[in-house]
């Protein structure tokens, strides 16, 4: 009974992933599920790059010596690239699964 209520209801709302995907893909006008995924992926990657840029700027301003600034900058760029590629891999896996 609980499973039936979870997947479909008397109120007309779609409660399954496949139902939502089908509703988006078959809508006239509107936006498809693939487009929504692309928008979410682009915004996520943009936020990661913005985070790296802000952290890089802070590293330059908070270290007094050039050597410390360079070390912090290299560390932030490497960690930023690792995070960027981890997000790319995650998004790729999500798109492959769906």
N, C-alpha and C positions, 0 to 999 in steps of 0.2 A: 504494500500500500504506500509506504513512504517513497519507494523507488518510482512508483507511478506518479506521485505528486511532484517528485523532483524533475522528472523528464517532461511531463506535460501537465497542464493544469486546466481547470475549467475557465480560467480568466483569459485564455487566449495568448498568454506569453510563451515565447519559445525558450526552453530551458536547457537545451543540449547544444554542444559545440557545433555539431553538424547542422542543426537547425538554424543556428545563428549565421553560420557561414553560407548556407543555402539562401537564407533571407537576404543577406547582403549581396550575394552574387546575382540573384534573380531580380533585384530591385530595378525599377525603371528610373533612370537618372541616378542620382546618388553615387555612392562610392563602394568599390568592391573590397572584399576582405584582404586581397593581396595588396591593394593600395594602402589600406590602413596599416598593414604590417610594414610596408616600405616607409611610411611616414614615421612610425614608431622607431624603426631602426635608424633612420636619418637623424631624428631628434636625439636619440640615445648617443649616437656617435658624436654629434655636435656637442652635447653636454660633456662627454669625456674629453674632447679636445679643448673645450672652454676651461674645464677643471685643470688640465695640464698647463694651459696658458696662465691661469691665475697663480698656480703653484710655482711656476717658473718665475713669474714676476716677483712673487714674495721672496723666493730664494735669492734673487739678485739684490733686493733691497735690505734683507736681514743679515747678510754676511759681510763682515767688515773687510776681509782681505780678498784679493783676487783669486787666490788658490781655493779658499773656502767657497767663494761664489761659483767657481768653475766646477768643483766637486759636487756641490748641491745641484747645479744646473744639469750636469751629466746624469746624476742619480734620478732627477725628476724626469728627464727626457726618456731614460731607459724604462723607468716604471710606467710612464705614460704610454710608451709604445707597447709594453706588455699588457697594460689594461686595454688599450685600443684593440689589439689583436685578440685578446680574450673575449671582448665584446663581439668582435667580428665572428669569431668561431661560434660563440653562443647563438648569435642571430642566424648564422648559417645552419646550425643544427636545428633550431626552431623552425626555420623555413623548410628544411628537408623533412622534418617529422609531420608538419602540417601540410 
